[in-house]
């Protein structure tokens, strides 16, 4: 995380539709095992990188949205927010071109 003032998250879900769950690291997997989060571990086991996209091992179909992304009352929410993968925890709104807030950070 940077020391700059954060740009507010729009809760648009765009970053959650970018194969993030497939980027879980070893620490994430160990934490979920300790927490008994078999639901998350199953989702990770089902995700397989093939080239530049993620496929479901079970169905062979492309996986785009995080399976833990929920849409309610006009906004997206993470249903595993407290134990989300590090890649999600460290993501800052506006820090990537995938985010609609990209380029809107005021200069230092």
QUIDALIN-V328075 format. One record per helix or strand of 2 or more residues. SS is the DSSP state (alpha for helix, beta for strand). FROM is the first residue (numbers start at 1). TO is the last residue. If there is no record, write none. Layout:
ss = {SS & SS}
from = {FROM & FROM}
to = {TO & TO}
//
This chain:
ss = {alpha & alpha & alpha & alpha & beta & beta & beta & beta & beta & alpha & alpha}
from = {15 & 20 & 26 & 38 & 47 & 53 & 62 & 69 & 75 & 81 & 86}
to = {17 & 23 & 35 & 46 & 50 & 56 & 63 & 72 & 78 & 83 & 90}
//
